[in-house]
Amino acid sequence: MQNIVILGSTGSIGESALKLLKDFPREFKVLGLSTRANVELLAKQVKLFNPEYVSINDLAAVVRFKKLLKGRSNVKVYEGMDGLLAMLEDKRIDRVLLAISGAQALLPLLKIIRQGKIVALANKEALVACGELVMQEARKFKSLIIPVDSEQSAIWQCLRGQESRYLNKIYLTASGGPLKDKSAAALKKITVKEVLKHPRWKMGKKITVDSATLMNKGLEVIEAMHLFKVKAQNIEVVIHPEAIIHSMVEFRDKVILAQLSDTDMRFPIQYAFTYPERMANNLKPVDFFKLKSLNFAAPDMKKFPCLGLAYTAAQDAGTMPCVLNAANEICVDCFLRGKLKFLGIPQVVEKVLTRHKNFLHPDLPQILEADNWARCEAKKIIGG
Ligand code: MG
C-alpha cells in the first residue's frame, strides 16, 4: 500500500488521477488533497476518498469548505501556501502528484524534492522556470521525478534500460492544438471559445490556450531539456494530429523507440504511480485497424511564434525560460479575460523577453525576482 497526496486534485489531471485510484483501492491510499479554491468539488472528493488532510490555498474558500462539511468530517485543513508546505512534511507520504498549474508549483515541488519523496510531476512551469536548480536538488536529495506530461512520460519510458549517452535526439510529438488548420487571417479574430475546444485532449484552460499557441510544446521542449539532459537543438517537434504516439527517442544508431497508447491521461498518471511496476487496468487499448493511419508534419513556426520564442529562451538559458513562462502566464490570463487578443500573446511575450537582462545560473531568489519582474512588465505592456 502506497500513501499518495494529490496537489491540485480538483483540476483535470487531479480528477483523472482520482478516477484511476478508485480502481486500485488496495494498492493506494489517498492521504491528502489540495485545491486553490474549488472547495465544492474538494468536499465531494473528501466524501469519496476520505483523506486525512486537505490544503486550500484561498482563505475565503476555507470558510466555505468548513460550511460545506458541516462538521461531518474530521479531515484536517491546511490553509494557504504555508499550510500546503507544512502538509507535505508528513513522513508517511510515498508519492506526491503535483498537478497545480503555473509557476506557483515551484515551492511545493522543491519541498517534496528536499524530503526525498517521489514526485509524479504534471506541472511543467516549475521545471521551465527553475529546471537547473530543481534537477540539482533532486540529485542531492535523491528524489525521483517521474513525469506525468504524456510526452515526457513517453520519453522517460523509451529511455528505461538505455544509456543516456546513446541518445541522439528526441521527437516531441504535438497534436497541433485546436487552431492547427486556421489561416493566419482567421487567427487574428480567434475567440476564447474557439481556443478552448481542443480536438484530442480535455484539459484545464491554461494548458488548452498554450496548446493553441504551441507555447505548450515550447515549454515541453525546455522541460525535456532538464529531465533528460538534452540540448534544445536535439529536440524536434513533430505535429502528429492523432496523438497516439506520445513521443519518440532516436539513438545514435538511428534506431527509434516510440511510446503509444490511447489518448487518455490516465496512462501516464498510472505509470507515475506504479513505476517500476505495470498494473493491469480497464483503459482502452489502441485499435490500429480503426486508426488506419498516423500522420506527421512540421510545425508552422510563422503562424505560431511562441514555439520559436521558447527555443530561443531555451538556448539563452539563465532566467530567460522563467521570464518566458511568467510573461506567458499573464498573457494567457489576460486572453481568457478578454483583455488581450490571441495574436497579442506572442507579441507581448517577445517584448518582455527583449527587455529582460538575463542572469545565468540563477539561484531561487533570482528566479523569483525574474518571475515577478516579467509579470509586472507583461501587465505594463498589456495595460489596464
Ligand atoms: Mg503534453
Boltz pocket constraint, residues with backbone or C-beta under 6 A from the ligand:
constraints:
  - pocket:
      binder: B
      contacts: [[A, 149], [A, 150], [A, 151], [A, 220]]
      max_distance: 6.0
